[in-house]
Amino acid sequence: MLFRSLWYAPTGVDPLIFRQWWSFLGPAYDDKEELKARGVKWVPEVQKWLVPSRLDFDDYTKWWPRDLKQYVFHDRFICHNLTAESGQSEVFKAWDLKDSAWVAIKLFNKAIGSNPTSETAFKREHTALLELDGHENILELLDWGEHETSQRKFTVTPWIDYTLSDLFMDEEDLIRIFYRDLERKIEWDWTEDEFVQEVLAEEYDPWLDEYEYLLGPILDGLVHAFDRDIIHRDLKPANIFYKLDVSEDEEGEIIINQIVKIGDFGAAKLMNMDVPKQTTVVDLYTEPWTPHPSEKERLFQYTWDVFSWGVIAIASVTNKSPGTYEDTQRLLDREFKQKIGENIHTLLARTVSQDPEQRPQNVKLLQKEILKLKHCIWDILLKTY
């Protein structure tokens, strides 16, 4: 046997990088008969229990080595890879042993009490998601707690493959990605090229369709939060989650639903709830998606989600992601205006104004204005036909 020479991860290197090669368990003397019965092998050369490749290493978390225990949450969620890092948290793609589904674990930075800003972000997100639970456009909170190994706070939400930031690409390339995603979920007769041609040939209204399938659901989620005295304050494509769900109706027709959910409420303003007040997260803004928190802007925080939604609408309609406030204005006055027309352009110009007094003063008022314009557009289209 060739166990005398083994690869190992040096001290300080994240073991998760080498997850596909995990195979040895930690001390398990008291349970050796159970491990034998379950197919685990004792390797005398290295004095360790080996989980053969035909078995699932995740089924043996009880006996994982100490340095791997940090990737187990509530004896249920098992991290597979790190997908994102920020100043406040790390996000892992993890497997839910109970429900056999992928989930996202957001692990907030530092031990409890040592990073007030991170602790505040956790409490705001946890409180907001609990309060908003049940709305179809808000990300569900599946679990939360304090991690047994690291004493860091965490939340668990469903795993969704795409964020809105992933969708800013060539239209045909995006359709091909979605085709391959859908093909894994349902059998159909279309080839990839046929599907692409069918979608590209569909008549498409750059405002009404975009509003119905994407922008409207986002605004619905924001209004739901506003009605419960919650302002997101850091809305951007990276925390808007998107997926296609496919099913068949009673006649066997394929139905494709677009699912849009808002997440990441760590910077949220919770107007009437018991959350930490000694630490502020108001400066966690992202240009160009949220306004710069100037002294004047701080007096108009109800308009911040209005502003963010407006920038997202401009980016979505033009299929271009602005990098600065100036980029947003150029897209608004050029490509957006050419596609949409004067009335919607005028409303969006107010929505993303650098002067908060010019904006609709909250998302509910914004929604009323948009729906009024939407009805006017439909009236015009009906008269045309």
N, C-alpha and C positions, 0 to 999 in steps of 0.2 A: 504493500500500500504506500501511497505517496503523501502521507499526511505530515511527514517530518518537515517539509518546506511549505509554508502557507503564506498567503498574502494577508497583510493586516493594515488597518488604517492608522497612521501615526497620530499621536496625541495632538489634540487641537483641530483635527480635521473632522468635519461633520460626517458621521456615519451614514446619514440618509443618502448621501451621494452614491454609496455603494449598496443600496438596498437590494438590488436584484441578486446580489451574491450572499446575502445573509443566510446562514444555515446552522450555526452553532448556538446552543442554548447555554444559559448560565447554570449555576449549581442547582441540582434537582435530585439529591440523594434520596430524600424521603419519598419521592414519587417515581422512583426508577421502574417499578413494576407497571405503573400506569403508562409511562412513556414507552416501555417495551411493547405493551399491548397495543399501543396506538401507532406502532411502526417506526418509532425513533430509534436510532442506532447509537450505541456507545462506542466511541473511538478511543481505544486504550493509548494509542500513540500520543494523543494530545489531551487525554483525560477530559473529554467533553462529549456531550450528547449532540448528535448530528441529525437534523431533520432532512430526510432525503428529498430530492427535487420533485418527486411525485406527490409529496404532501405539501399542504399550504402552511408556510411558516407563520402566518397570522393566527393559526389555530392554536398556537403554543405560547401566546403572550405571557401567560402565567409564569413561564420559565425563561423569558428573555433575559439576556444580560442587563446589568444596571444601566449601561450607557445607551441601550435601546429602549428602555422603559419610558424615556422622555417623549417617545412618539406614540404612546398609548394614552387615550383619554377616556375616563370613566369605564375602563375595561370593555369598551365598545367601539370606539373610533380609532382606526390605525392609520397613521400618516404614511403616505407613499412618496410624495415629493413636495418640496417647497416651491410655490408658484409665484409669490410676490413678497416684497419687503417694503416697509415704509418706516418713517420715524416713530410710529406708534405701535406697529404690529408686524407680525409675519402671517402669511396665509399658506395653509397646506391643503393639498388635495388628499383626502383620506377616505378609507373604506368603512362603511357602517356594517359591523358584523351582525347586528340585529335585523336590519331591514334590507341587507344586501344591496346597498346603493352608495354611490359616491356622494361625499359631502365636502364642504369647505370649512376648515377650522381656522378661525382668526385668533391667534395667540398674541395677547397684548404684552408689550415689552416690560421687562424688569419685574422683580418681585414686588408683591403688594406693599405699598407704602413708600417704596424707594423712588417712584416716578409718578408724581401727582398728575401730570398731564395725561400720561398713558392710562392711569386709573380712572380719571375723569372721562376719557374717551370710551373706555369699556362701559362705565355706568350709563353714559348717555346712549350708547348703542343698544345695550341690553334693555334699558327702560323703554326706549323708542320702539324697538321691535316687538316687545311684549304688548305695548299699548296699541300698536298698529296691526297686530296679528289678525289674520283672516282676510285681509284685502288682497285681491288677486294681483295687484301691481306692487306689492311690498314683499321683499324677500322674507321667507318664513324663518323663525328662530326655532331650531330643533332641540337644542340643548345649550347649556352654559355652565360655568362653574369656575373653580380654582383648580388648576392642574396639580395632580397629586405629587408629581416629581419636581416641577419647577416653581410651584406656588405662584404661577402667573395666571391671570384671568383669561378665559377664552369663551368664544361663542361658536356654535355650530349651525350652519345653514346648508340648504341643498347645494350641490355642486351644479353650476351651469357653465357650459363650455365657453360661451362667448360673452363679452361685454360689448357695449356699443362702440368702444374704441377699436375693436377688432373688425368692424364692418366698413370702415372707411378705406375702400379699395376699388379696383376696377369692377364694374357691375358683373361682367361675365365671369370673372374669377370668383366672385362671391357666390354666384348662382351655382357654380361647379362645386364649391365647398359644401353648400347646403344639400346639393344632390347626393354627394357621398355620405353626408350625415344621415339623410333620410333613408338612403338605400339600406343602411344597417338596421333600420327599424321596421321596414315594411317591404313586401315584394310587389314590384310593378313591372309593367312591360316597357316603359320608356328607357331608352339608352340615355347616357349623359348628354350627348349632343342634342337629342330630341327634346330633352327637358329644358336645356338652355335656350334652344330656339323657341319653344313654346312660351317660356317666361318672358323672353325679350320681345316677343310679338304682341304681348298683352298691352292693351291701352292703359295708360297710366297717367293719372293727374298728379303732378308733383306736389300739390298741397293737400288735396282731400285724401288721397291714399296714404300719404306720409302721416297725416294727422290721425286717420282712422286706426292704422296698424302700429304706430310707434309713438308719435308725439302726444296723441290723445291719452293713451294708457299711462304715459309718464305723468301727464298733468293730472289725471285722475288720482294717481298715487299721492302726488303732492297736495292736492285738495283734501284728500282723506287725512293726511297728516296735519294740514292746517286746521281742519275742523276739530282736531284733538290737541291743538295748541303746540304743534311740533313744526319747526322749520328745519329743513335739512342743512342748509348753509354751505354745503360743499358738493353740490350736485355736478357731476361731470360724466363723460362717457365711460370712464373706467369703473364707476360704481352703478351703472345701469346694465342689468344682466338680461341676456336675450337668448332665446332658443326657439326652434321649430318643433312643434309636437304634431305627430301624424296619427291618424286613425281612419277607420272606415265606417260609413253610415250603414243603415239597414239594407240599402240597395247595393252595397259594395263599392260605393264611390269613395275615393280617397279625400279626406279632409285634412288640410294643413292649417294649423293654428300657430300664430305668432304669440309668444309669451314674453312679456316685458315686466321686469321687476326692479325696483329701486332698493339698493342696499347701502351699507357703510354710513351709519348714522352717528359716527363717533364725534363729529363736530356739530351735531344738531343742537338747536336751541329748544329746550323743553320749558315752555312758559310757566306752567303751573304744576311742576312735579318736583319731587324731592331729589335733587341731584346736587353734586358738589358745586358750591359757588365760589370757593376760594381759589379755584384754578380755572383759567379761561382757555378755551380752544378757539376763540373767535379769529385768531390769526392764521388758522389752518385753511387758507384759501388757495385756489389754484387758478392762475391766469391762463387763458382768458375766460374760463368757465364761471368763475365767481368774481364779484366786484372786489377791488382792493379795499380792505377795511379801514378807510379813512375815518376821521372823527365824524364827518357828516354821514357817511354810510352806516355807521353804528346806530344812528337814530332811525334808520330805515331798513332794519333787518328783515322785515316781512317782505321786502321787495327782492331779497337776494335770490330766492328760488325762482322768482319771476325772471330775473336777469339770466340765471343759469339755463332755465328752460328755453329762453329766446336764443341764446348762443347755440344750444343743442339743436334747435329747430333750423337755424341757418346752416349749421354744419351738415345736418341730415339731408336737407333739401338739395344742397349743392354737392354733397358727397365729398366735402373737403374739411379737414380738421384745422381750424385756425390755431396759430401759436401765440398770438398776442392780441391785445384789444384792437390794435390797428388792423390786424388781419380780419377780425370779425367785421369791422366796419366796411372794409373793402369788399368782402364777400356779400354783405348785405346790400350794398349799393350797386353791385355789378351782377354776378351770377344769380343771386337770390332774386333780385328785382326783375331780372329778365325772365325767370321761370314763373314767378308768382303773380306779379302785377302790383298795382299801386296800393290798393287797400290793405292787403296783408303786409306789404312792405312798410307802410306807415305805422301799423300797429307794432311790428317787430322793431322798427327804429326806436319807438318809445320804450319797448320792453328791454332793450339792451343799451339804453341811454346811460352815459356816464353820470348823469344827474339823476339821483334816485327819486327826486320829486316828479320827474317826467314819466316814470314807469307806472303801470297799473300797481296799486299799492299792496296787493297780495294775490296769490295764485287763484283764489276764488273769483276775484274781479277779472283777472286775466281770462279765465275760462269762460266767463259770461260774454266778454267782448269777442272772443274767438268763435264761440258758438253762434253768436249773432251774425258775424261775417260769414260763417259756414252756411247758414240758412240762406243768406243773400246769394252766395255763389250757386247753391243748388237751384234757387229760383231762376237765376240767369240761365243755367244749363237746361232747365226744363223748358223755358221759353224758346231757347235756341232749337230744341228738338221738337 
